[in-house]
């Protein structure tokens, strides 16, 4: 089965930091609220995933979706793009 699309849910780094910090408070994961740990996760994404995304964008299959808003908002955007 061929790939129909690649969904890239884009969220600015600062929003990622806020979300991870909030999630660590909810889940009680102390080390995950460490700013160095969060930055390491962002850096890992940038160094490992973004080159792959750049390659895939050449295929015309990448659909960039804003990851801002509620879970329902993002889900609706993904559904709308894939419809």
N, C-alpha and C positions, 0 to 999 in steps of 0.2 A: 504494500500500500504506500503510495507516495505521500510525502509530507505536504499538507495543504497550506499550513502557515506556522510561523514561529511567533509566539506571543512574548513580547518584552514588556514587563510591567515596570515602568520607570518611576523611581521615587528619589527625590534629591537627598543627598547624604545627610543633611541636617534633620530631615524628617525621619530617616532611618535611625539616627541616634535617639531621637525622641521616642520612637516606637519601641526600640530595643530597651531603653531605660524604663519605659512604662511596663513592658512585658516582664522585665526582671523583677519589678516590684510586685506584680500580680503573681508570678510563678515562684518568687523567692529565690531566684538564681543569683547569688551575690556576685560571683566573678563576671557574669555577663553585663553588669552595669558599669564595670571598669571601662573608662574611656579608651584606654590602650587596647583592650580586648575588642571593643566595638570598632575602633579604627583599623585594627588588624583584619577584622571581617570585611570591612569596606575595601581595604587594600587588596585582599584576596580576590574579591569579586572583580575589582578593577583590573588586576593583572591576569586573571584566569578566564573570566567570562566575557569581558568586553572585547578582547581580540576575536573570540569566536563569534560574537554578535556582529562585529564589523564584517567578518567574512560572510556570514549568513545574509547580511543586508544586501549584498551584491546579487543575491538570488531573487530579490523582490518578494520574498516570503515573509519577511519580518513585519509584524504589526506592533507598533509602539503604542502602548496603552498607559495613560496616566494612572499611577497607583495611589493618587491622593484621594481622600474622601473615605467613606465608610466601606466596609467589606462588600456591602450590597452594591454601592456605586461602582466599584472596580469590577465586580462580577458582571454587572449590567453592561459595562463598556466592553468587556471581553466577549460577552454573548453577542453584542451588537456588531462587533468587528468581524466575528466569525460567521454571522448569519448570511 
